[in-house]
Amino acid sequence: MTDLLPSYLQGAWWTSPRGTTDEDGTPTGGTVVRDASTGEEIVRIDSTGIDLAGAVEYARTVGQRSLGALTFHQRALLLKQLAVVLTEHKEELYELSKRSGSTVRDSYADVDGGIGVLFTYSSKGRRELPNATVLLDGPVEPLSKDGSFLGRHVYTRLPGVAVQINAFNFPMWGALEKFAPAFLAGVPSIVKPATPTAYVAEAWVRILVDSGLLPDGSLQLVSGSLPGIFDLLRLGDLVAFTGSASTAAGLRAQAADGVRFTSETDSINASVLGPDAVPGTPEFDAYVKQLMIELTTKAGQKCTAIRRAIVPAPLVAPLVDALRAKISERVVIGDPHVAEVTMGPLVSTAQRDEVLRQVDALLAAGGEMLLGTTDAPEVLRADGTTGPAPEGAFVTPMLVGFADTSTPAVHEVEAFGPVSSVLGYSTVAEAAELVGRGGGSLVTSVATNDPQVATELLAGIAAYNGRVLFLNRDDARTSTGHGSPVPHLVHGGPGRAGGGEELGGIRAVRHFMQRTAIQGTPEILTAITGVWHTGAGTDRAVHPFRKSLAELRLGDQVESGLRPLSLEDIEAFAHSTGDTFYAHMDEEAAEANPFFGGRVAHGYLLVSWAAGLFVSPEPGPVLANYGLENLRFLTPVKPGDAIRVTLTAKQITPRETDTYGEVRWDAVIHNQRDEVVATYDVLTLVEKELAPAA
């Protein structure tokens, strides 16, 4: 590494001019970052002289232009390629992370977790978003009787930059879980990692830059502070912050009107042991294991870690005894460079001192140390010896008990390390009330095999949590765990937890976009959205099944003639399928039905016939029918009626990595009186180009 950690700005690596040495070659200037286990200097951080105005403008111009030229699917494919590159470098990232106190197991959450976010958003982007740049939100809203004036909601990307300010505990996952949805939305990012682990962030950014895959301006890195950044931001920009609640409040106050500010902050998360989860049950065992994992993973430096263990009062002592045995059996404290170590140090001695101050505050408020100690522990050193390591940031796992569960400190003071408090409760309602006293949390977990307990707790705690995990014997082996957010589900929480949301699948992509209501004619809405709207232009000159994606256009249509339906047709379908429901077979019973007034055709008979009416059966560009969506039966069809179908190319989605794409067809079945019988979408796979003749 260099003496001063560089930043990546405006397409180039930059280092502050303060990166100098004295006469004997000793580095000077900047904030020193040290190895969490040994105190050895790793690197210095300084952003003095940084051109933040230039970086912001570069993102708004170059970054916006390069990302705006890509569709959702093209961006999603790039996310996959970036994930593959990082996967190839996992081992070096593991090794580097050891200097911050992370064991390899800790790095699974950070390194592999960050890579997993990229893979997930790549997959969801290609499955759930169109191969376009505009995202629809909800159905069409008819605004006129004749269909000439429509309304619809759409999402378009924000025109500015996403400034992402991250915490020290997850220098890779914490940044990538913000970067991935912003990138997919088409918004460039400026990433500012926390100083103690900024060298890990610089490493993965360098890997991505060296890959040559990043669109110009899509990702910039600031190693150091962001002086005056809020003075540079305006409507269309946003800030996503992870860290302490107090810092979030100070930053939020600096944000100008129109600048979106999302925060995910520390919270006093809880884990409830259900009254049925007594010692000897799988739920009790799972609870003890989970509590041990949350205490020791990342040395408890997780915003989602369990800070309050809420258990039935008679089970406090058995829980402490079981946890003590589990820690004695599984936990080895020491330098993560030693393979046997399962819990490393805190990120720095400053953080160690802060954790111990908060533990003292809990004890001073009436807490009792039930497990562990504030004394410096004996640790396994890098050379294999055991003993004190005064230059390292080591602490033991600690459990603090409170006889008075109403003590304010236990619900307000967070020791951001391997520290949890234990609170006893008498009723499920009391347990729920204790959870709520935390003032808003990222997550609460519940260990119970009793559905009634789960239902009662959720009703009492959901409003205070961004996520609730139910743990029992059936999911203990497959659960992702109390402290592990997954990209598919929302990460964030109300109140003290910041009041914001991250992740949550495609929900997070929308955070970087603006929802707008648009109004206009079917033709205009079709052009804007890339989705055909009823009333827009159509073309019936060539059967659309004879066209490849290259030839197919929105509005290409086929309309069939009428096909009459007889009672014999209904009965033949009933006997061939086994669907002899009375509405199709029993005239008297069908007449008594308030919907039908007599025997009617099966809905699926009508859909089957419709396929025969619109299909072009010869081999050609249409490769397969892979489903129906939004099927609704609106008007019953009786013997003697006839049906016809109109099929219109509604949405065309080429696949970036295949020789075919998807076509969504608008299907409408009418009867001989031009009443709408059924509406639905037909989904097909169609070749991009016509196959050459044999």
C-alpha positions in Angstrom: 0.0 0.0 0.0 1.0 3.6 -0.4 1.6 5.9 2.6 -1.7 7.7 2.0 -4.6 5.7 0.7 -5.7 7.0 -2.7 -9.2 7.9 -3.9 -10.7 7.1 -7.3 -12.1 10.3 -8.8 -13.0 11.4 -12.3 -11.7 8.3 -13.8 -8.2 8.3 -12.2 -6.5 7.5 -8.9 -5.7 10.5 -6.8 -3.7 11.0 -3.6 -3.6 14.0 -1.3 -0.4 16.1 -1.7 0.0 15.6 2.1 1.4 12.2 1.3 5.0 13.1 2.2 7.8 11.6 4.4 10.2 13.3 6.8 14.0 13.2 6.5 14.4 9.5 7.6 11.5 8.4 5.3 8.8 8.1 8.0 5.4 8.9 6.5 3.8 12.1 7.8 0.3 13.5 7.5 -3.1 11.9 7.6 -5.0 9.7 10.0 -3.2 6.6 10.9 -5.1 3.3 10.5 -3.6 0.4 12.5 -3.9 -3.4 12.5 -6.7 -4.3 15.0 -4.7 -7.2 16.5 -1.1 -5.8 16.7 -1.4 -2.0 16.5 0.9 -2.0 13.5 0.4 0.9 11.1 -1.3 -0.1 7.9 -2.0 3.1 6.0 -2.8 6.8 6.4 -6.0 8.5 5.3 -6.3 12.1 4.2 -8.5 13.8 1.6 -6.9 17.3 1.9 -7.1 19.0 -1.4 -9.8 16.8 -2.9 -11.9 18.1 -5.7 -15.3 17.0 -4.6 -17.1 19.6 -6.8 -15.3 18.0 -9.8 -16.3 14.5 -8.6 -19.9 15.4 -8.2 -20.0 17.1 -11.6 -18.3 14.1 -13.2 -20.9 11.8 -11.8 -23.8 14.1 -13.0 -22.4 14.3 -16.5 -20.1 11.4 -17.5 -21.7 8.9 -15.1 -25.2 9.8 -15.9 -24.4 9.7 -19.6 -22.7 6.3 -19.6 -25.3 4.6 -17.3 -28.2 6.3 -19.2 -27.1 4.7 -22.4 -27.8 1.2 -20.9 -31.1 -0.6 -20.2 -32.0 -2.3 -16.9 -30.9 -5.6 -18.4 -27.6 -4.3 -19.6 -26.8 -2.8 -16.2 -27.9 -6.1 -14.6 -25.6 -8.1 -16.7 -22.7 -5.8 -15.8 -23.5 -6.4 -12.1 -23.1 -10.1 -12.7 -19.8 -9.6 -14.4 -18.5 -7.4 -11.6 -19.5 -10.1 -9.1 -17.6 -12.7 -11.0 -14.5 -10.5 -11.0 -14.7 -10.0 -7.2 -15.3 -13.7 -6.7 -11.9 -14.3 -8.4 -10.3 -12.1 -5.8 -12.1 -13.3 -2.6 -9.0 -14.8 -1.0 -7.0 -11.6 -1.1 -9.9 -9.7 0.3 -10.3 -12.2 3.1 -6.6 -11.8 3.9 -6.7 -8.0 3.9 -9.8 -8.0 6.1 -8.0 -10.0 8.8 -6.1 -6.7 9.6 -9.4 -5.2 10.6 -10.1 -8.0 13.1 -12.3 -10.1 10.7 -11.9 -13.8 10.7 -12.5 -15.6 7.4 -16.0 -16.5 8.7 -16.6 -12.8 9.4 -15.6 -12.1 5.9 -18.2 -14.4 4.5 -20.8 -11.8 5.7 -18.8 -8.9 4.3 -17.0 -10.1 1.2 -19.3 -12.9 0.1 -22.3 -11.0 1.2 -21.3 -8.0 -1.0 -20.7 -10.3 -4.0 -24.0 -12.0 -3.3 -25.8 -8.6 -3.5 -24.4 -8.0 -6.9 -25.5 -11.5 -8.1 -28.9 -11.1 -6.6 -29.6 -7.7 -8.2 -28.3 -8.9 -11.5 -30.7 -11.8 -11.4 -33.7 -9.8 -10.2 -33.0 -7.0 -12.6 -33.2 -9.4 -15.6 -36.2 -11.3 -14.2 -38.3 -8.5 -12.8 -37.4 -5.4 -14.8 -38.0 -4.7 -18.5 -35.1 -4.4 -20.9 -35.8 -0.7 -21.0 -35.1 2.5 -19.0 -38.6 3.3 -17.7 -40.3 1.2 -15.0 -44.1 0.9 -14.8 -45.8 1.2 -11.4 -49.3 -0.2 -11.3 -52.0 -0.7 -13.9 -53.4 1.7 -16.5 -56.0 4.2 -15.1 -58.7 5.0 -17.7 -59.5 8.7 -17.5 -62.1 9.0 -20.3 -65.1 7.0 -21.4 -63.8 6.5 -24.9 -60.3 5.4 -23.9 -58.6 8.3 -25.5 -57.2 9.7 -22.3 -55.2 7.5 -19.9 -53.1 7.8 -16.8 -50.2 5.7 -15.5 -47.4 5.8 -13.0 -43.8 5.4 -14.1 -40.4 5.4 -12.5 -37.4 7.2 -14.1 -33.9 7.5 -12.8 -32.8 10.4 -10.7 -30.6 12.9 -12.6 -27.9 13.3 -10.0 -25.4 11.4 -7.9 -25.8 8.9 -5.0 -23.4 9.8 -2.2 -22.9 6.7 0.0 -21.4 7.1 3.5 -20.6 3.7 5.0 -19.8 2.3 8.4 -16.5 0.6 9.4 -17.9 -2.8 10.1 -18.8 -3.9 6.6 -16.5 -2.0 4.2 -17.6 -4.2 1.2 -21.2 -5.4 1.8 -22.2 -2.1 3.3 -21.1 -0.3 0.1 -22.2 -2.8 -2.5 -25.7 -3.1 -1.0 -26.1 0.6 -1.8 -24.2 0.6 -5.0 -26.0 -2.3 -6.7 -29.5 -0.9 -6.7 -28.2 2.6 -7.6 -26.3 1.2 -10.5 -29.3 -0.9 -11.7 -31.4 2.3 -11.5 -28.8 4.1 -13.6 -27.5 6.5 -10.9 -23.7 7.0 -10.4 -22.3 6.5 -6.9 -19.6 8.3 -4.9 -18.6 5.9 -2.1 -17.1 7.2 1.2 -15.9 4.3 3.4 -15.3 4.7 7.1 -11.7 5.5 7.9 -10.8 2.3 10.0 -11.5 0.0 7.1 -11.1 2.2 4.1 -8.2 0.2 2.8 -10.6 -2.8 2.3 -13.0 -0.6 0.3 -10.1 0.7 -1.8 -9.1 -2.8 -2.6 -12.4 -4.0 -4.0 -12.9 -0.7 -5.9 -9.4 -1.1 -7.4 -10.3 -4.7 -8.5 -13.5 -3.4 -10.3 -11.6 -0.4 -11.9 -8.9 -2.7 -13.1 -11.5 -5.0 -14.7 -12.4 -2.4 -17.2 -16.1 -3.2 -16.7 -17.3 -0.1 -14.9 -19.0 2.4 -17.1 -17.3 5.8 -16.9 -18.3 7.8 -13.9 -20.5 5.1 -12.4 -18.3 4.6 -9.3 -16.0 7.0 -7.5 -14.3 6.5 -4.2 -13.3 9.0 -1.5 -10.7 7.8 1.0 -11.1 10.3 3.8 -13.5 13.0 4.7 -16.1 14.8 2.5 -15.6 18.5 3.3 -18.5 20.6 2.1 -20.2 17.8 0.3 -23.7 18.9 1.3 -23.1 22.3 -0.2 -22.6 20.6 -3.6 -25.8 18.5 -3.6 -29.2 19.6 -5.0 -32.5 18.2 -6.2 -31.9 14.9 -8.0 -29.1 13.9 -5.7 -29.3 11.6 -2.7 -27.3 10.5 0.4 -27.4 7.0 1.8 -25.8 6.8 5.3 -25.0 4.0 7.6 -23.7 4.7 11.1 -24.7 6.1 14.4 -28.0 7.8 15.0 -26.4 11.0 16.3 -24.2 11.3 13.2 -27.2 10.7 10.9 -29.1 13.4 12.6 -26.2 15.9 12.1 -25.9 15.0 8.5 -29.6 15.1 7.8 -29.7 18.6 9.0 -27.2 19.6 6.4 -29.1 18.2 3.4 -30.7 20.9 1.3 -34.4 20.7 0.4 -34.9 18.2 -2.4 -31.8 16.1 -1.5 -33.0 12.6 -0.5 -31.4 11.4 2.7 -31.7 7.7 3.8 -30.2 6.5 7.0 -29.7 3.1 8.5 -28.4 3.6 12.1 -27.6 1.6 15.2 -30.5 0.1 17.1 -31.1 -1.8 20.2 -32.2 -5.0 18.5 -34.0 -7.7 20.5 -34.3 -11.4 20.4 -37.3 -13.0 22.2 -37.2 -16.6 23.6 -40.8 -17.9 23.5 -42.4 -19.3 26.7 -42.6 -22.7 24.9 -38.8 -22.7 24.2 -37.7 -24.3 27.4 -34.3 -26.1 27.9 -34.3 -29.3 26.0 -36.4 -28.0 23.1 -34.8 -27.4 19.6 -36.0 -23.8 19.9 -34.0 -23.2 23.1 -30.9 -24.7 21.5 -31.3 -22.6 18.4 -31.7 -19.5 20.5 -28.5 -20.1 22.4 -26.6 -20.8 19.2 -27.9 -17.7 17.5 -27.1 -15.5 20.5 -23.5 -16.9 20.6 -23.2 -16.2 16.9 -24.5 -12.6 17.2 -22.2 -11.9 20.1 -19.0 -13.1 18.4 -19.4 -12.6 14.6 -17.5 -9.4 13.7 -16.8 -9.2 17.5 -20.4 -8.0 17.8 -19.8 -5.0 15.6 -23.0 -5.3 13.6 -25.9 -2.9 13.4 -28.2 -6.0 13.4 -26.6 -7.7 16.4 -28.7 -8.8 19.4 -28.4 -6.1 22.1 -31.4 -7.3 24.3 -32.1 -11.0 25.0 -35.7 -11.0 26.2 -36.5 -14.4 27.8 -39.0 -15.8 30.3 -37.8 -14.8 33.8 -37.4 -18.4 35.0 -35.1 -19.2 32.0 -32.6 -16.4 32.6 -30.2 -18.5 34.6 -30.5 -21.6 32.3 -29.8 -19.4 29.3 -26.7 -17.8 30.8 -25.4 -21.3 31.7 -26.0 -22.6 28.3 -24.4 -19.6 26.6 -21.4 -19.9 28.8 -20.9 -23.5 27.8 -21.4 -22.8 24.2 -18.8 -19.9 24.2 -16.3 -22.1 26.1 -16.8 -24.8 23.5 -16.7 -22.7 20.4 -15.0 -19.3 20.9 -11.3 -18.7 20.5 -10.3 -15.0 20.8 -7.2 -13.9 19.0 -5.5 -12.7 15.8 -7.6 -13.7 12.8 -4.4 -14.7 11.0 -4.4 -17.9 13.2 -6.8 -20.5 11.8 -8.1 -21.6 15.2 -9.3 -18.1 16.0 -13.1 -17.7 15.8 -13.5 -14.2 17.2 -11.1 -11.4 16.4 -10.6 -8.0 18.0 -12.7 -4.9 17.6 -11.7 -2.7 14.7 -9.5 -0.4 16.8 -8.4 0.4 20.3 -10.5 3.5 20.2 -13.5 1.4 19.4 -12.5 -1.0 22.2 -12.4 1.9 24.7 -15.8 3.2 23.5 -17.4 -0.3 24.0 -16.0 -0.6 27.5 -17.3 2.9 28.3 -20.8 1.8 27.3 -20.5 -1.4 29.3 -19.6 0.7 32.3 -22.7 2.8 31.7 -24.9 -0.3 31.6 -23.3 -1.5 34.9 -23.7 1.9 36.5 -27.4 1.9 35.6 -28.0 -1.3 37.6 -26.7 -4.0 35.3 -25.0 -7.1 36.6 -22.2 -8.8 34.7 -23.5 -12.3 34.1 -20.9 -13.5 31.7 -17.5 -12.2 30.6 -15.4 -9.3 32.0 -14.2 -5.9 31.1 -10.6 -7.0 31.8 -8.3 -7.5 28.9 -8.4 -11.1 27.8 -5.7 -13.6 27.1 -5.6 -14.1 23.3 -4.1 -16.4 20.7 -1.4 -14.3 19.0 -0.3 -14.5 15.4 2.8 -16.5 16.4 0.7 -19.2 18.0 1.4 -18.1 21.6 -1.2 -17.2 24.1 -1.1 -14.1 26.3 -2.1 -10.5 26.6 -2.1 -8.2 23.5 -2.2 -4.7 24.9 -1.8 -3.1 21.4 -4.8 -5.1 20.1 -8.5 -4.2 20.5 -9.6 -7.4 22.2 -12.5 -7.9 24.5 -14.5 -10.9 25.7 -18.1 -11.6 25.0 -20.2 -10.1 27.7 -23.8 -10.6 29.0 -25.3 -8.0 31.3 -28.4 -8.8 33.4 -31.1 -6.4 34.5 -33.5 -7.2 37.3 -35.4 -4.0 36.6 -36.4 -4.3 32.9 -37.7 -0.7 32.9 -34.2 0.7 33.4 -33.9 3.3 30.5 -30.2 2.6 29.9 -30.8 -1.0 28.7 -33.2 0.2 26.0 -31.0 3.2 25.0 -27.3 2.5 25.5 -25.6 0.4 22.8 -22.2 -1.1 23.4 -21.2 -1.7 19.8 -19.3 -4.9 20.4 -19.7 -8.4 21.8 -22.2 -7.2 24.4 -25.9 -8.1 25.1 -28.2 -7.5 27.9 -30.7 -10.1 29.4 -34.2 -9.1 30.4 -36.7 -11.5 32.0 -40.4 -11.3 31.2 -43.6 -12.8 32.6 -46.1 -12.6 29.7 -45.9 -12.5 25.9 -47.5 -9.0 26.0 -44.8 -7.9 28.4 -42.1 -9.2 26.0 -43.7 -7.3 23.1 -43.7 -4.1 25.2 -40.0 -4.6 26.1 -39.2 -4.9 22.3 -40.9 -1.6 21.6 -39.0 0.3 24.3 -36.0 0.1 22.0 -37.5 3.0 20.0 -37.3 1.3 16.7 -35.0 -1.5 15.5 -33.6 -3.1 12.4 -34.6 -6.6 13.5 -36.1 -8.7 16.2 -36.0 -12.5 16.2 -38.4 -14.8 18.0 -37.6 -18.4 18.9 -40.9 -20.3 19.3 -42.7 -23.3 17.9 -46.1 -21.9 19.0 -48.0 -20.2 16.2 -50.1 -18.3 18.7 -47.1 -16.9 20.4 -45.7 -15.8 17.0 -49.0 -14.2 16.0 -49.3 -12.3 19.3 -45.7 -11.1 19.2 -45.9 -9.9 15.6 -49.0 -7.9 16.3 -47.1 -6.2 19.1 -43.7 -5.6 17.6 -44.0 -5.3 13.8 -44.5 -1.5 14.0 -41.1 -1.2 15.8 -39.1 -3.3 13.4 -37.9 -3.4 9.8 -37.6 -7.2 9.9 -38.9 -10.0 12.2 -37.3 -13.5 12.1 -39.2 -16.5 13.5 -36.9 -19.3 14.5 -37.9 -22.8 15.3 -37.0 -26.5 14.8 -38.1 -26.5 11.2 -36.0 -23.6 9.9 -33.1 -23.5 12.4 -30.8 -25.2 9.9 -31.8 -23.1 6.9 -32.3 -19.7 8.5 -30.0 -17.0 7.3 -29.9 -15.8 10.9 -31.0 -12.9 13.1 -28.1 -10.6 12.0 -27.9 -11.3 8.3 -29.9 -9.0 6.0 -30.6 -10.5 2.6 -30.9 -8.5 -0.6 -34.4 -9.9 -1.2 -35.8 -8.3 1.9 -36.0 -4.8 3.3 -33.1 -3.7 5.6 -33.8 -0.7 7.8 -36.2 0.2 10.5 -38.3 2.9 12.1 -37.3 5.4 14.8 -33.9 5.0 16.2 -33.0 2.6 13.4 -33.0 5.5 11.0 -36.4 5.5 9.5 -35.1 4.4 6.1 -35.0 1.3 3.9 -32.3 -0.4 1.9 -32.4 -3.6 -0.1 -35.8 -5.3 -0.4 -35.3 -6.5 -4.0 -36.4 -4.1 -6.7 -37.9 -1.8 -4.0 -34.3 -0.5 -3.4 -33.9 0.3 -7.1 -37.0 2.5 -6.9 -35.3 4.5 -4.1 -33.0 5.9 -6.8 -35.8 6.7 -9.1 -38.6 9.3 -9.3 -42.3 8.1 -9.5 -44.3 10.3 -11.9 -47.9 10.2 -12.9 -48.2 10.6 -16.7 -51.4 11.3 -18.6 -52.0 11.2 -22.3 -53.3 9.3 -25.3 -52.7 5.5 -25.7 -50.3 6.3 -28.5 -48.2 8.7 -26.3 -48.2 6.3 -23.3 -47.1 3.4 -25.6 -44.2 5.5 -26.9 -43.1 6.6 -23.4 -43.4 3.2 -21.6 -42.5 0.7 -24.3 -45.8 -1.1 -23.5 -48.7 -1.1 -26.0 -51.9 0.4 -24.6 -55.4 -0.4 -25.9 -56.4 2.3 -28.4 -52.8 2.8 -29.8 -52.1 1.9 -33.3 -52.1 -1.7 -34.6 -50.9 -3.5 -37.7 -52.5 -6.7 -39.1 -50.7 -6.9 -42.4 -48.6 -10.0 -41.4 -49.4 -12.5 -38.7 -47.2 -11.5 -35.8 -46.1 -15.1 -35.2 -44.3 -14.9 -38.5 -42.0 -12.1 -37.3 -38.8 -12.3 -35.4 -38.0 -9.8 -32.6 -36.1 -7.7 -35.1 -39.3 -7.4 -37.2 -41.9 -7.4 -34.5 -43.4 -4.0 -33.4 -45.7 -3.0 -30.6 -49.3 -3.1 -31.9 -48.7 -6.0 -34.3 -52.0 -7.8 -34.1 -54.0 -10.8 -35.3 -57.8 -11.0 -34.9 -59.6 -14.2 -35.4 -63.0 -15.1 -36.7 -65.9 -16.4 -34.6 -66.0 -20.0 -33.4 -69.4 -21.3 -32.2 -69.7 -23.3 -29.0 -72.1 -26.2 -28.5 -73.2 -28.2 -25.5 -71.3 -31.1 -27.0 -68.1 -29.1 -26.9 -68.6 -28.4 -23.2 -69.3 -32.0 -22.3 -66.4 -33.3 -24.4 -64.0 -30.9 -22.6 -65.4 -31.9 -19.3 -65.0 -35.6 -19.9 -61.5 -35.3 -21.5 -60.2 -33.1 -18.6 -62.1 -34.6 -15.7 -63.5 -31.1 -14.8 -67.2 -32.0 -14.3 -68.0 -29.1 -12.1 -71.7 -28.7 -11.8 -71.8 -25.3 -13.6 -70.8 -27.1 -16.8 -72.7 -30.3 -16.4 -75.9 -29.8 -14.3 -78.4 -27.5 -15.9 -80.7 -27.2 -12.8 -77.8 -26.5 -10.4 -76.2 -24.1 -12.9 -79.5 -22.2 -13.1 -79.5 -21.7 -9.4 -76.0 -20.2 -9.5 -76.2 -16.4 -9.1 -73.4 -15.9 -11.7 -74.4 -18.2 -14.5 -78.2 -18.9 -14.9 -77.6 -22.1 -16.8 -74.7 -24.3 -18.0 -71.6 -22.4 -19.2 -68.3 -23.3 -20.9 -65.2 -23.9 -18.9 -63.0 -20.8 -18.8 -60.0 -23.0 -19.7 -61.9 -24.3 -22.7 -62.2 -20.8 -23.9 -58.5 -20.0 -23.4 -57.6 -23.3 -25.1 -59.8 -22.5 -28.1 -58.4 -18.9 -28.2 -54.9 -20.3 -28.6 -56.1 -22.3 -31.6 -57.7 -19.2 -33.0 -54.7 -16.9 -32.9 -51.8 -19.4 -33.4 -49.8 -19.6 -36.6 -48.8 -23.3 -36.4 -45.9 -23.5 -38.9 -42.3 -23.5 -37.6 -41.0 -20.0 -37.2 -39.6 -17.4 -34.9 -42.0 -18.2 -32.0 -40.2 -20.9 -30.0 -42.5 -21.5 -27.0 -45.4 -20.4 -24.9 -44.2 -20.1 -21.3 -47.2 -18.9 -19.5 -50.3 -16.8 -18.9 -50.7 -13.9 -16.5 -53.5 -11.7 -15.2 -56.2 -14.0 -16.5 -59.7 -12.8 -15.7 -63.1 -14.3 -16.9 -65.6 -11.5 -17.2 -68.6 -12.8 -19.1 -70.0 -16.4 -19.1 -70.2 -18.2 -22.4 -73.2 -20.5 -22.9 -74.0 -23.2 -25.5 -74.9 -21.4 -28.8 -72.6 -18.5 -28.2 -69.4 -18.0 -30.2 -66.0 -16.5 -29.4 -63.2 -14.7 -31.2 -59.8 -13.5 -29.9 -57.6 -10.5 -30.6 -53.9 -10.9 -29.9 -51.6 -7.8 -29.8 -47.9 -7.5 -29.3 -47.8 -5.6 -25.9 -44.2 -5.7 -24.8 -41.0 -6.9 -26.4 -38.0 -7.8 -24.2 -34.8 -9.1 -25.9 -32.6 -11.1 -23.7 -29.0 -9.8 -23.6 -27.3 -13.2 -23.5 -29.6 -15.3 -25.6 -30.6 -15.6 -29.2 -34.3 -15.1 -28.3 -36.3 -12.7 -26.2 -39.7 -12.5 -24.5 -42.9 -11.1 -26.0 -45.9 -10.3 -23.9 -49.2 -10.4 -25.9 -52.4 -8.7 -24.9 -55.2 -11.3 -25.4 -58.9 -10.4 -25.4 -61.7 -12.9 -26.0 -65.1 -11.5 -27.2 -68.4 -13.2 -27.8 -70.6 -12.7 -30.8 -72.2 -9.6 -29.1 -68.7 -8.0 -28.7 -68.8 -8.4 -25.0 -65.5 -9.0 -23.3 -65.3 -12.7 -22.2 -61.8 -12.8 -20.9 -58.6 -10.8 -20.8 -55.0 -12.0 -20.1 -51.4 -11.8 -21.1 -49.7 -14.5 -23.2 -46.0 -14.9 -22.7 -43.9 -16.4 -25.5 -40.2 -16.8 -26.4 -39.3 -15.5 -29.8 -36.1 -15.7 -31.9 -34.2 -12.4 -32.3 -33.5 -13.1 -35.9 -35.2 -15.5 -38.3 -33.3 -18.8 -38.6 -31.8 -19.4 -42.1 -33.8 -21.6 -44.3 -32.8 -25.3 -44.4 
